[in-house]
Amino acid sequence: MQANGRKVAARFVTLLALPNTCGHDRLGIIASRKLGGAVVRNRAKRRIRELFRRRRVVDAAPPLDIVAIPRRDGHDAPFGALASDFDVALGRLRGRR
């Protein structure tokens, strides 16, 4: 993924992406122990899953396999700030500004 895909670093999350042939986007989350304890890691994963679930789907966009890596700053960030950061990073992955 890292060798052939695209990488976008944002304030609260880093996204890696690679085109897929499934017909829809897929999400994977990596939350290492550097992020915090189990409660912090699980909360970060829940928040990212919810962002992915709520995002607007663009039909013309090619489907991607997306790996999200949350950052420490995001664990206590307001959900709205995290959502806008995720959307901007996803837009940059897809080639939109």
LOKOLPA-320008 format. One record per atom (N, C-alpha, C, CB): chain; x, y, z; residue in one letter; residue number from 1; atom name. Coordinates in steps of 0.1 Angstrom, whole numbers. Glycine has a CB too. Example, Ala and Ser with C-alpha at 12.3 -4.5 7.8 and 13.67 -1.06 7.14 Angstrom:
<pts>
- unit | px | py | pz | code | pos | site
- A | 132 | -57 | 78 | a | 1 | N
- A | 123 | -45 | 78 | a | 1 | CA
- A | 132 | -33 | 78 | a | 1 | C
- A | 113 | -45 | 90 | a | 1 | CB
- A | 128 | -22 | 71 | s | 2 | N
- A | 137 | -11 | 71 | s | 2 | CA
- A | 129 | 0 | 79 | s | 2 | C
- A | 141 | -6 | 57 | s | 2 | CB
</pts>
This chain:
<pts>
- unit | px | py | pz | code | pos | site
- A | 8 | -12 | 0 | m | 1 | N
- A | 0 | 0 | 0 | m | 1 | CA
- A | 9 | 12 | 0 | m | 1 | C
- A | -9 | 0 | 12 | m | 1 | CB
- A | 19 | 13 | 9 | q | 2 | N
- A | 27 | 25 | 10 | q | 2 | CA
- A | 36 | 27 | -3 | q | 2 | C
- A | 35 | 25 | 22 | q | 2 | CB
- A | 40 | 16 | -9 | a | 3 | N
- A | 49 | 18 | -21 | a | 3 | CA
- A | 41 | 22 | -33 | a | 3 | C
- A | 56 | 4 | -24 | a | 3 | CB
- A | 29 | 18 | -35 | n | 4 | N
- A | 21 | 21 | -47 | n | 4 | CA
- A | 10 | 30 | -45 | n | 4 | C
- A | 16 | 8 | -53 | n | 4 | CB
- A | 6 | 33 | -33 | g | 5 | N
- A | -5 | 42 | -31 | g | 5 | CA
- A | -2 | 56 | -29 | g | 5 | C
- A | -13 | 37 | -19 | g | 5 | CB
- A | -12 | 64 | -25 | r | 6 | N
- A | -10 | 78 | -22 | r | 6 | CA
- A | -12 | 80 | -7 | r | 6 | C
- A | -21 | 87 | -30 | r | 6 | CB
- A | -5 | 90 | -2 | k | 7 | N
- A | -5 | 93 | 12 | k | 7 | CA
- A | -7 | 108 | 14 | k | 7 | C
- A | 9 | 89 | 19 | k | 7 | CB
- A | -17 | 111 | 23 | v | 8 | N
- A | -20 | 125 | 26 | v | 8 | CA
- A | -20 | 126 | 42 | v | 8 | C
- A | -34 | 129 | 20 | v | 8 | CB
- A | -12 | 135 | 47 | a | 9 | N
- A | -12 | 138 | 61 | a | 9 | CA
- A | -20 | 150 | 64 | a | 9 | C
- A | 3 | 139 | 66 | a | 9 | CB
- A | -29 | 149 | 73 | a | 10 | N
- A | -37 | 160 | 78 | a | 10 | CA
- A | -34 | 162 | 93 | a | 10 | C
- A | -52 | 158 | 75 | a | 10 | CB
- A | -40 | 172 | 99 | r | 11 | N
- A | -37 | 175 | 113 | r | 11 | CA
- A | -41 | 164 | 123 | r | 11 | C
- A | -45 | 188 | 117 | r | 11 | CB
- A | -52 | 157 | 120 | f | 12 | N
- A | -57 | 147 | 130 | f | 12 | CA
- A | -56 | 133 | 125 | f | 12 | C
- A | -72 | 150 | 133 | f | 12 | CB
- A | -54 | 131 | 112 | v | 13 | N
- A | -53 | 118 | 106 | v | 13 | CA
- A | -44 | 117 | 94 | v | 13 | C
- A | -68 | 113 | 102 | v | 13 | CB
- A | -38 | 106 | 91 | t | 14 | N
- A | -30 | 103 | 79 | t | 14 | CA
- A | -38 | 93 | 71 | t | 14 | C
- A | -16 | 99 | 82 | t | 14 | CB
- A | -40 | 95 | 58 | l | 15 | N
- A | -47 | 86 | 50 | l | 15 | CA
- A | -38 | 81 | 39 | l | 15 | C
- A | -59 | 93 | 43 | l | 15 | CB
- A | -39 | 68 | 37 | l | 16 | N
- A | -32 | 61 | 26 | l | 16 | CA
- A | -43 | 55 | 17 | l | 16 | C
- A | -22 | 50 | 32 | l | 16 | CB
- A | -41 | 55 | 4 | a | 17 | N
- A | -51 | 50 | -5 | a | 17 | CA
- A | -45 | 43 | -17 | a | 17 | C
- A | -61 | 61 | -9 | a | 17 | CB
- A | -53 | 33 | -22 | l | 18 | N
- A | -49 | 26 | -33 | l | 18 | CA
- A | -62 | 22 | -41 | l | 18 | C
- A | -41 | 13 | -30 | l | 18 | CB
- A | -63 | 24 | -54 | p | 19 | N
- A | -75 | 20 | -61 | p | 19 | CA
- A | -78 | 6 | -59 | p | 19 | C
- A | -74 | 24 | -76 | p | 19 | CB
- A | -91 | 3 | -59 | n | 20 | N
- A | -95 | -11 | -58 | n | 20 | CA
- A | -105 | -15 | -69 | n | 20 | C
- A | -102 | -14 | -44 | n | 20 | CB
- A | -109 | -27 | -71 | t | 21 | N
- A | -118 | -32 | -81 | t | 21 | CA
- A | -131 | -37 | -75 | t | 21 | C
- A | -112 | -42 | -89 | t | 21 | CB
- A | -134 | -33 | -62 | c | 22 | N
- A | -146 | -38 | -56 | c | 22 | CA
- A | -159 | -30 | -60 | c | 22 | C
- A | -144 | -37 | -41 | c | 22 | CB
- A | -157 | -18 | -65 | g | 23 | N
- A | -169 | -10 | -68 | g | 23 | CA
- A | -173 | -1 | -57 | g | 23 | C
- A | -180 | -19 | -72 | g | 23 | CB
- A | -166 | -1 | -45 | h | 24 | N
- A | -169 | 8 | -34 | h | 24 | CA
- A | -157 | 10 | -26 | h | 24 | C
- A | -181 | 2 | -26 | h | 24 | CB
- A | -157 | 21 | -18 | d | 25 | N
- A | -146 | 23 | -9 | d | 25 | CA
- A | -145 | 14 | 2 | d | 25 | C
- A | -146 | 38 | -4 | d | 25 | CB
- A | -133 | 10 | 7 | r | 26 | N
- A | -132 | 2 | 19 | r | 26 | CA
- A | -122 | 9 | 28 | r | 26 | C
- A | -126 | -12 | 15 | r | 26 | CB
- A | -124 | 7 | 41 | l | 27 | N
- A | -117 | 14 | 52 | l | 27 | CA
- A | -110 | 4 | 61 | l | 27 | C
- A | -126 | 23 | 60 | l | 27 | CB
- A | -97 | 7 | 63 | g | 28 | N
- A | -89 | 0 | 73 | g | 28 | CA
- A | -84 | 11 | 83 | g | 28 | C
- A | -78 | -8 | 67 | g | 28 | CB
- A | -82 | 7 | 96 | i | 29 | N
- A | -77 | 17 | 105 | i | 29 | CA
- A | -66 | 11 | 113 | i | 29 | C
- A | -89 | 21 | 115 | i | 29 | CB
- A | -55 | 19 | 114 | i | 30 | N
- A | -43 | 14 | 122 | i | 30 | CA
- A | -42 | 24 | 134 | i | 30 | C
- A | -30 | 14 | 113 | i | 30 | CB
- A | -44 | 18 | 146 | a | 31 | N
- A | -43 | 26 | 158 | a | 31 | CA
- A | -32 | 19 | 167 | a | 31 | C
- A | -56 | 28 | 166 | a | 31 | CB
- A | -20 | 25 | 167 | s | 32 | N
- A | -9 | 18 | 174 | s | 32 | CA
- A | -10 | 22 | 189 | s | 32 | C
- A | 4 | 22 | 168 | s | 32 | CB
- A | -2 | 16 | 197 | r | 33 | N
- A | -1 | 19 | 212 | r | 33 | CA
- A | 4 | 33 | 214 | r | 33 | C
- A | 7 | 9 | 219 | r | 33 | CB
- A | 11 | 39 | 205 | k | 34 | N
- A | 16 | 52 | 206 | k | 34 | CA
- A | 5 | 62 | 208 | k | 34 | C
- A | 25 | 56 | 194 | k | 34 | CB
- A | -7 | 59 | 202 | l | 35 | N
- A | -18 | 67 | 203 | l | 35 | CA
- A | -23 | 68 | 218 | l | 35 | C
- A | -30 | 62 | 194 | l | 35 | CB
- A | -23 | 58 | 225 | g | 36 | N
- A | -27 | 58 | 239 | g | 36 | CA
- A | -32 | 44 | 243 | g | 36 | C
- A | -39 | 68 | 241 | g | 36 | CB
- A | -39 | 43 | 254 | g | 37 | N
- A | -44 | 30 | 259 | g | 37 | CA
- A | -55 | 25 | 250 | g | 37 | C
- A | -49 | 32 | 273 | g | 37 | CB
- A | -61 | 14 | 254 | a | 38 | N
- A | -71 | 7 | 246 | a | 38 | CA
- A | -83 | 16 | 245 | a | 38 | C
- A | -75 | -6 | 253 | a | 38 | CB
- A | -87 | 23 | 255 | v | 39 | N
- A | -99 | 31 | 255 | v | 39 | CA
- A | -97 | 42 | 244 | v | 39 | C
- A | -102 | 37 | 268 | v | 39 | CB
- A | -86 | 49 | 244 | v | 40 | N
- A | -83 | 60 | 235 | v | 40 | CA
- A | -82 | 54 | 221 | v | 40 | C
- A | -69 | 66 | 239 | v | 40 | CB
- A | -76 | 43 | 219 | r | 41 | N
- A | -75 | 37 | 205 | r | 41 | CA
- A | -88 | 33 | 200 | r | 41 | C
- A | -65 | 25 | 205 | r | 41 | CB
- A | -96 | 27 | 208 | n | 42 | N
- A | -110 | 23 | 204 | n | 42 | CA
- A | -119 | 35 | 200 | n | 42 | C
- A | -116 | 14 | 214 | n | 42 | CB
- A | -118 | 45 | 208 | r | 43 | N
- A | -126 | 57 | 206 | r | 43 | CA
- A | -121 | 64 | 193 | r | 43 | C
- A | -124 | 67 | 217 | r | 43 | CB
- A | -108 | 64 | 190 | a | 44 | N
- A | -103 | 70 | 178 | a | 44 | CA
- A | -108 | 62 | 166 | a | 44 | C
- A | -88 | 70 | 178 | a | 44 | CB
- A | -108 | 48 | 167 | k | 45 | N
- A | -113 | 40 | 156 | k | 45 | CA
- A | -128 | 42 | 154 | k | 45 | C
- A | -110 | 25 | 159 | k | 45 | CB
- A | -136 | 43 | 165 | r | 46 | N
- A | -150 | 45 | 163 | r | 46 | CA
- A | -153 | 58 | 156 | r | 46 | C
- A | -157 | 45 | 177 | r | 46 | CB
- A | -146 | 68 | 160 | r | 47 | N
- A | -148 | 82 | 154 | r | 47 | CA
- A | -145 | 81 | 139 | r | 47 | C
- A | -140 | 92 | 161 | r | 47 | CB
- A | -134 | 75 | 135 | i | 48 | N
- A | -130 | 74 | 121 | i | 48 | CA
- A | -140 | 66 | 113 | i | 48 | C
- A | -116 | 69 | 120 | i | 48 | CB
- A | -145 | 55 | 119 | r | 49 | N
- A | -155 | 47 | 112 | r | 49 | CA
- A | -168 | 55 | 110 | r | 49 | C
- A | -158 | 34 | 121 | r | 49 | CB
- A | -172 | 63 | 120 | e | 50 | N
- A | -184 | 71 | 118 | e | 50 | CA
- A | -182 | 82 | 107 | e | 50 | C
- A | -187 | 78 | 132 | e | 50 | CB
- A | -170 | 88 | 107 | l | 51 | N
- A | -167 | 98 | 96 | l | 51 | CA
- A | -168 | 91 | 82 | l | 51 | C
- A | -153 | 104 | 98 | l | 51 | CB
- A | -162 | 79 | 81 | f | 52 | N
- A | -163 | 72 | 68 | f | 52 | CA
- A | -177 | 68 | 65 | f | 52 | C
- A | -154 | 59 | 69 | f | 52 | CB
- A | -185 | 65 | 75 | r | 53 | N
- A | -199 | 61 | 72 | r | 53 | CA
- A | -207 | 73 | 68 | r | 53 | C
- A | -205 | 55 | 85 | r | 53 | CB
- A | -205 | 85 | 73 | r | 54 | N
- A | -213 | 97 | 70 | r | 54 | CA
- A | -208 | 105 | 58 | r | 54 | C
- A | -212 | 106 | 82 | r | 54 | CB
- A | -197 | 101 | 52 | r | 55 | N
- A | -191 | 109 | 41 | r | 55 | CA
- A | -200 | 109 | 29 | r | 55 | C
- A | -177 | 105 | 38 | r | 55 | CB
- A | -199 | 119 | 21 | r | 56 | N
- A | -207 | 119 | 9 | r | 56 | CA
- A | -200 | 111 | -2 | r | 56 | C
- A | -209 | 134 | 3 | r | 56 | CB
- A | -207 | 103 | -9 | v | 57 | N
- A | -202 | 94 | -19 | v | 57 | CA
- A | -202 | 101 | -32 | v | 57 | C
- A | -209 | 80 | -19 | v | 57 | CB
- A | -191 | 102 | -39 | v | 58 | N
- A | -191 | 108 | -52 | v | 58 | CA
- A | -190 | 96 | -62 | v | 58 | C
- A | -178 | 117 | -54 | v | 58 | CB
- A | -201 | 95 | -71 | d | 59 | N
- A | -202 | 84 | -80 | d | 59 | CA
- A | -191 | 84 | -91 | d | 59 | C
- A | -215 | 84 | -87 | d | 59 | CB
- A | -186 | 95 | -95 | a | 60 | N
- A | -176 | 96 | -105 | a | 60 | CA
- A | -162 | 92 | -100 | a | 60 | C
- A | -176 | 110 | -111 | a | 60 | CB
- A | -160 | 92 | -87 | a | 61 | N
- A | -147 | 89 | -81 | a | 61 | CA
- A | -144 | 74 | -82 | a | 61 | C
- A | -146 | 94 | -67 | a | 61 | CB
- A | -132 | 71 | -85 | p | 62 | N
- A | -129 | 56 | -85 | p | 62 | CA
- A | -128 | 51 | -71 | p | 62 | C
- A | -115 | 54 | -92 | p | 62 | CB
- A | -133 | 39 | -69 | p | 63 | N
- A | -132 | 33 | -55 | p | 63 | CA
- A | -118 | 31 | -50 | p | 63 | C
- A | -140 | 20 | -55 | p | 63 | CB
- A | -117 | 33 | -37 | l | 64 | N
- A | -103 | 33 | -31 | l | 64 | CA
- A | -104 | 23 | -19 | l | 64 | C
- A | -99 | 46 | -26 | l | 64 | CB
- A | -92 | 17 | -16 | d | 65 | N
- A | -89 | 11 | -3 | d | 65 | CA
- A | -82 | 22 | 5 | d | 65 | C
- A | -81 | -3 | -5 | d | 65 | CB
- A | -88 | 26 | 16 | i | 66 | N
- A | -83 | 37 | 24 | i | 66 | CA
- A | -78 | 31 | 38 | i | 66 | C
- A | -94 | 48 | 26 | i | 66 | CB
- A | -66 | 35 | 42 | v | 67 | N
- A | -61 | 31 | 55 | v | 67 | CA
- A | -60 | 44 | 63 | v | 67 | C
- A | -48 | 24 | 54 | v | 67 | CB
- A | -67 | 46 | 74 | a | 68 | N
- A | -66 | 58 | 82 | a | 68 | CA
- A | -57 | 55 | 94 | a | 68 | C
- A | -80 | 62 | 86 | a | 68 | CB
- A | -48 | 64 | 97 | i | 69 | N
- A | -40 | 63 | 109 | i | 69 | CA
- A | -42 | 76 | 117 | i | 69 | C
- A | -24 | 62 | 105 | i | 69 | CB
- A | -50 | 74 | 128 | p | 70 | N
- A | -53 | 86 | 137 | p | 70 | CA
- A | -40 | 91 | 144 | p | 70 | C
- A | -63 | 82 | 147 | p | 70 | CB
- A | -40 | 104 | 146 | r | 71 | N
- A | -29 | 111 | 153 | r | 71 | CA
- A | -34 | 114 | 167 | r | 71 | C
- A | -24 | 123 | 146 | r | 71 | CB
- A | -24 | 116 | 176 | r | 72 | N
- A | -27 | 119 | 190 | r | 72 | CA
- A | -35 | 132 | 192 | r | 72 | C
- A | -14 | 121 | 198 | r | 72 | CB
- A | -33 | 142 | 183 | d | 73 | N
- A | -41 | 154 | 185 | d | 73 | CA
- A | -56 | 152 | 183 | d | 73 | C
- A | -36 | 165 | 174 | d | 73 | CB
- A | -59 | 142 | 175 | g | 74 | N
- A | -73 | 140 | 172 | g | 74 | CA
- A | -82 | 133 | 182 | g | 74 | C
- A | -74 | 132 | 160 | g | 74 | CB
- A | -75 | 128 | 192 | h | 75 | N
- A | -83 | 120 | 202 | h | 75 | CA
- A | -92 | 129 | 211 | h | 75 | C
- A | -73 | 112 | 211 | h | 75 | CB
- A | -88 | 141 | 213 | d | 76 | N
- A | -97 | 150 | 220 | d | 76 | CA
- A | -102 | 162 | 212 | d | 76 | C
- A | -90 | 155 | 233 | d | 76 | CB
- A | -101 | 161 | 199 | a | 77 | N
- A | -106 | 172 | 190 | a | 77 | CA
- A | -121 | 171 | 189 | a | 77 | C
- A | -99 | 171 | 176 | a | 77 | CB
- A | -127 | 182 | 187 | p | 78 | N
- A | -142 | 182 | 184 | p | 78 | CA
- A | -145 | 174 | 172 | p | 78 | C
- A | -147 | 196 | 183 | p | 78 | CB
- A | -156 | 167 | 172 | f | 79 | N
- A | -160 | 159 | 161 | f | 79 | CA
- A | -161 | 167 | 148 | f | 79 | C
- A | -173 | 151 | 163 | f | 79 | CB
- A | -166 | 179 | 148 | g | 80 | N
- A | -167 | 187 | 136 | g | 80 | CA
- A | -153 | 190 | 130 | g | 80 | C
- A | -174 | 200 | 139 | g | 80 | CB
- A | -144 | 193 | 138 | a | 81 | N
- A | -130 | 196 | 133 | a | 81 | CA
- A | -124 | 183 | 127 | a | 81 | C
- A | -121 | 201 | 145 | a | 81 | CB
- A | -126 | 172 | 134 | l | 82 | N
- A | -121 | 159 | 129 | l | 82 | CA
- A | -128 | 156 | 115 | l | 82 | C
- A | -124 | 148 | 139 | l | 82 | CB
- A | -141 | 159 | 114 | a | 83 | N
- A | -148 | 156 | 102 | a | 83 | CA
- A | -143 | 165 | 90 | a | 83 | C
- A | -163 | 158 | 104 | a | 83 | CB
- A | -141 | 177 | 93 | s | 84 | N
- A | -136 | 186 | 82 | s | 84 | CA
- A | -122 | 182 | 78 | s | 84 | C
- A | -137 | 201 | 86 | s | 84 | CB
- A | -113 | 179 | 87 | d | 85 | N
- A | -100 | 174 | 84 | d | 85 | CA
- A | -100 | 162 | 76 | d | 85 | C
- A | -92 | 172 | 98 | d | 85 | CB
- A | -109 | 152 | 79 | f | 86 | N
- A | -110 | 139 | 72 | f | 86 | CA
- A | -115 | 142 | 58 | f | 86 | C
- A | -119 | 130 | 79 | f | 86 | CB
- A | -125 | 151 | 56 | d | 87 | N
- A | -130 | 154 | 43 | d | 87 | CA
- A | -120 | 160 | 34 | d | 87 | C
- A | -142 | 163 | 44 | d | 87 | CB
- A | -112 | 170 | 40 | v | 88 | N
- A | -102 | 176 | 32 | v | 88 | CA
- A | -91 | 166 | 28 | v | 88 | C
- A | -95 | 188 | 40 | v | 88 | CB
- A | -87 | 158 | 37 | a | 89 | N
- A | -76 | 148 | 33 | a | 89 | CA
- A | -82 | 138 | 23 | a | 89 | C
- A | -72 | 140 | 46 | a | 89 | CB
- A | -94 | 134 | 24 | l | 90 | N
- A | -100 | 125 | 14 | l | 90 | CA
- A | -101 | 132 | 1 | l | 90 | C
- A | -114 | 120 | 19 | l | 90 | CB
- A | -105 | 144 | 1 | g | 91 | N
- A | -105 | 152 | -12 | g | 91 | CA
- A | -92 | 153 | -18 | g | 91 | C
- A | -111 | 166 | -9 | g | 91 | CB
- A | -81 | 155 | -10 | r | 92 | N
- A | -68 | 156 | -16 | r | 92 | CA
- A | -63 | 143 | -22 | r | 92 | C
- A | -58 | 161 | -5 | r | 92 | CB
- A | -68 | 132 | -15 | l | 93 | N
- A | -65 | 118 | -21 | l | 93 | CA
- A | -71 | 116 | -34 | l | 93 | C
- A | -69 | 108 | -11 | l | 93 | CB
- A | -83 | 121 | -36 | r | 94 | N
- A | -90 | 119 | -48 | r | 94 | CA
- A | -86 | 130 | -59 | r | 94 | C
- A | -105 | 120 | -46 | r | 94 | CB
- A | -78 | 139 | -55 | g | 95 | N
- A | -73 | 149 | -65 | g | 95 | CA
- A | -81 | 162 | -65 | g | 95 | C
- A | -74 | 143 | -79 | g | 95 | CB
- A | -90 | 163 | -56 | r | 96 | N
- A | -97 | 176 | -55 | r | 96 | CA
- A | -91 | 184 | -44 | r | 96 | C
- A | -112 | 173 | -51 | r | 96 | CB
- A | -92 | 197 | -45 | r | 97 | N
- A | -87 | 207 | -35 | r | 97 | CA
- A | -97 | 211 | -26 | r | 97 | C
- A | -80 | 218 | -42 | r | 97 | CB
</pts>
